[in-house]
Amino acid sequence: MLTLPRMKVFDGIENFYGVKNPILTIGTFDGVHIGHQHIIRQMNETAIKVGGETTLLTFHPHPRSVVNTQGNSMKLIQTLEEKLDKLSKVGLSNVIIQPFDKAFSCLSATTFVEDLLINKIKAHHLFIGYDHRFGNSREGDVELLKKISSQGHFQLAEISAVEINEINVSSTKIRNSLISGDITHANELLNGRYCISGVVEDGMKIGRTIDFPTANIGQIDPHKLLPKNGVYAGKVSFDNQTYNSVFNLGLRPTVNSDVNQPKLEVHLLNFSGDLYGKSVSVSFEHRLRDEKKFGSIVALKHQIQLDESLARTLLRTH
C-alpha cells in the first residue's frame, strides 16, 4: 500500500484492508475531470454522514486496451501517476488499482458484485452512473445493482442522466478537444491544466544558435495523448520551480523534415541553466498557432520572437 498526501493507494482488491465503511465508486476516471470531481464531492458528503471513507476502484491497464482488438492505440489523458496525484488533490481518501487482464474481464457481473464489492471491499455505499456497465460482455447494469442492494448489502446512489448531462463533460470530450487543439476547453473540463511529463534529453541544439535555447522532452509515456501539433504557451515545472514557457509540439519541418513522430520542445522564459536529465512537467495553457514550415532560419527566428512576445502577454494576463 502506497500513501500519498491525504490518500492511500492499494495494489489490487486482495490487498484492500483497514477502511471503515467504504463509500465506493468504480471507473477509469481518466482526466479526473469536473464530472469525476462532482462525484467525489458527493461521496465525501456521504462519508461524513456515515463515518466512512471515499474509495475509488479503478483499473490498470485501461480495460479498453485489454478487451479491444486495437487496444494498443488507446491514448489516455493522464498517466497512472498523474491520475493518482490529481485524485489525492481533489479529496479522495482511497484508491484501489485493480490489475485488469483477460481473466478479470471474464468475471460475471454477479460474481464481480458479490465476491469483490460485497465480500472483499465490503462497500457501504456505491455511487454509480445510470448507464454504467460491468462484468463479462458488459452484462451488469444499474438494475442488477438495485436488485442486489435491495437485499441490504450496500446502499446504491445512482447518478442520474439529468445530473450527468448538467455537468456536460466526459473523458471523450476532453480527448476530442485536445486532438482539435482546443486546449482552453480541455482545461475548463479538467478544472486544471493539461500536462505532459518527461525527461529532458539531448537535442539538435539549433535553438541556441538563434538565441532561443530549447529543452527537448523525451521519455513521454507512449499511451499519453498528445494535443494537436502547434505552438503553445504555458508553464514548465521541475525541482519545485515553475517557469513561464513557450513550446512547440510537432515535427519541426523547418529544421528537420525527416521526423515522423511529434517532438515536444520547450523554451523557458527568464531562465538559464542546464536541464539535461531533469524530470519536468509541461502544462498547456494557450494555443498560439499551427506549426508551419518557414523558408529560412531567419524567418523562423522572427516568428519565434513573435510567439515569445505573445506568450509573455498571455501568461502575464492570466
N, C-alpha and C positions, 0 to 999 in steps of 0.2 A: 504493500500500500504506500502510495506517494502522497505527501501532504503539501499542497500549495497554500498560499495565503488564504485563509478562511475556507479552504476546500480540501476534501480528501478524495483521492483517486484510487479506485480498486481495480486490480487486474483480473477481470472476469467475475462472473456471478459466484463461482465457487469460493472466491476469496472475500466476498462481501459479508461483513460482520460488524457487530457493535453499534448499529444505527437504530435509534429508537423511533418507532412509528414512521417508517419511510413514506414520504409524500412523493410518489413516483410519477415520472413521465418517461416516454420512450421515443427515440428518434435519432437521426444522424446529427441534427442541429448544425448543419454546415452553414457557417457565417455567423451563428448566434445573433440573428437579426432582430429587429424590433418585435416581430411576432414571437420569437423564442423568448425574448426578454419579458414580454407581456405574460406568457405562461409562467415563467419563473416567479414573477411578482405575485401572481395568483397563488402559486404553490407556497410561497413564503408566508402569505397571509393565513393560509390554512395551517401551515406548520406551527405558527404562533398559537393558534386556537387549540390545537390538539397535542401540543408538546412534541411535535415531530421534526424530522429533518428532510429538507428537499433533496431529491435524488434523481439523477438522470441515468437511464440505461441507454448507452449508445454503443455503436459497433465500429470495429476496425478490422480489416479494411471496409470501405463503404460497401454495403450489401450489393449495390448495382454492379460493382466491379467484380463480384463473385458469381452472381446468377445470370448476368447478361453475357452474351457471346462476344460483345465488343466492349467488355468491361475495362480493358486496359486503356481505353481512350477517355475514361471518366476523369474529368478535371474538377477540382474542388476549390471552393472559395478560401478555405483555410487548411493548413496542415493540422495534424492532431495536436501538436504543441501549441499552435496559435489558438485553436479552439479551446483547449484547456485553460489557457491564460485568460481568454475573454470570459469564459464561464465563471472563473474564480472572481473576476472583477464585477460581474453583474449579480452576485449574491447567492449563487448556488452552493449548497453545503457538501454534496457528494456526487461523484461520477463513477459509474461502473463502465469500464471499457471491455465489452464482450468480444473476444475474437470471433470473427464471422467467417465461416467456411461452408463448403457444400453440405457437410453433415448437419451443421446448425440450421442451415436453410431448409432442411428436410423435416425439422420438428413440426408436428401438427400444431395447430393453433391451440387446441385444448391442452396438450402437453406443455406448450410454452407458458400458458397462463397458470395451470395448476402446479406444475413441478417447479417452475422458475419464479414466476411473480409471487405466487402464494407461499409455497413451501420453503423456498430458498431466500428470496428477498424479503418476504413477509410484508408486502405492500399494505399500508394502512389506507391511503388514498391513491387513486390512479387518475391522472389527468391525461386525456387523450382527445385528439381531434375527431370530429364527427365522421370523417372519411378515412380514418386510419385503417390500414390492412396489415395483417401479420400472419406468420405461420407458413407452412408449406403451401406453395401456389397461392399465397395471399388469401387463404380461406377464412382467416379470422377477421372479424369486424366489430363494430361497436355493439351490435345486437348480441353477439356472443358474450362480450364483456358485461353487458347489462344482465344477462341470464346468470352468469357466474357470480357477479357482485350481489345479486338478489339473495344468494344463499348465505350472505353475511361474511364473506371472506375479505372484502375490502369495499370502500366507498368509491364509486365511479363519478368523476367530474368530467362531463362531456363538453368539449369546446365546440360551440355551435357554428354552423355555416355563416350566420349573421355576424358573429363575433370575429371570425377569421376574415370575412370579406371587409369588415370595417377597418381592420388593420391593413389589408390590401398589400401584403408582402409575401414573398416566397423566395427560397434559395434560387429557383429557376429565374425569377425576375431579376435578381441581382446578377446572376451569371450573364443573362442577356444584356443587361446594362453595361457590364464590363466588356463584353465582346464587341458591343457597338461603340465603345469609347465614352459612354455617359457616366463618367466617374462621379459626378455630382449626385446623380440619382442613386447610384450604387451606395455611396456613403450615407445618404439620407436613410436608405432602407437598413443599412447596417448599424445606424446610430453610432458611427465611428468612421475611421479611415481604413480604406483597403490597403493592406500591407503585403509586401514580399520580403522574405528574409533570405539571406545568403551570405557568402563569404567573399571578400574582396580578393580577386586574383590578378595575376599579371596580364596586361593587355598590350595593344599595339603602340601605346604612348603617343598617339597622334595629337590628342587633346592638348598636351603640354606644349607642343610646337606652335600652337595658335593661342596660347595663354588661357586655355580652358582645360586644365587637367581633370580627367575623369577617373572614377573608380569603377572597375568592371566587376559586376556582381555575378559570381558563379555559385555552384552547388545549390541551385534552387530546386526544391522538391519537384520531381518530374510530374507529379499529379496535381501540382498547383496551377490554377487557371491564371493565365496572363491576360491583362487587358488588351484592347486594340493597340496595335503599334502606333507610336506617336511620341510627341514631346510633352512632358508633364512637369508640373511644379508640386513640391511637397516637402517632406522632411526626411532626413536620414538620421537614425539613432544608433549609437554604439557607445560602449563604456559609460553608460549613464549620461551621455551628452546627446543633444539634438541640434541639428543644423538645418536651416532652410536650404533647399536644394532645387536644382532643375535637372531633369533626367530624360534620357532618350531610351525608349524601348522599341527595338526593331532590328533591321538588317543592315543598317549603316551603309546605304547604297552609294554614297559619295566617296567613301574611303575603302570599301570592301564589298565588291559585287559577288564574291564567292560564298558569303554567309547565307545559309538557308534556314537557320534557326534564330529566333529573336534573341537579342542580347540586351541586357539592362546596364546602362552606363549612367553614373550619377556625378554631377558636379556640385560640390558643396560650396555654398556662398560663405565668404568670410572665414575660410578655413585653409590652413596649410599644414601639411604633415603627411606621415606615411600610414596608409590604411591597409597595406597588404597583409592578408591573413586574418583580418578582423571580421567578426560576425556582425552584420549590420541588419537593420530593419528599415525598409523604404516604404513610407506611407504616401499614397497618392491623394492629392487634394484638388488639383486643377489640370484639365487637359488643355494644352496651349495650341497644338496644331497637329496635322498629319506629318508623318515622316516623308521626306521627299529627297530626290537626288539633285544636287546642285552642280553647276557647270565647272566649279573650281573650288579649291580650298578657301580662297579669299571670299567667295560668295557664301560658303558655309560659315566662315568665321563671322561675317556680317550678320547672318541670320541668328547665330548663337548669341551674339550681343543683344539682339532684339528680344530673343527668348529670355535671356537673363534679366533684362530690364523689366519685362512683363511679369516674370516670376517674382521679382522683388516687390513689385507693386501689389500683386495679388496676395502674397504671403504677409506683407505688412498690413494690408487692409483687413485680412481675416485672422 
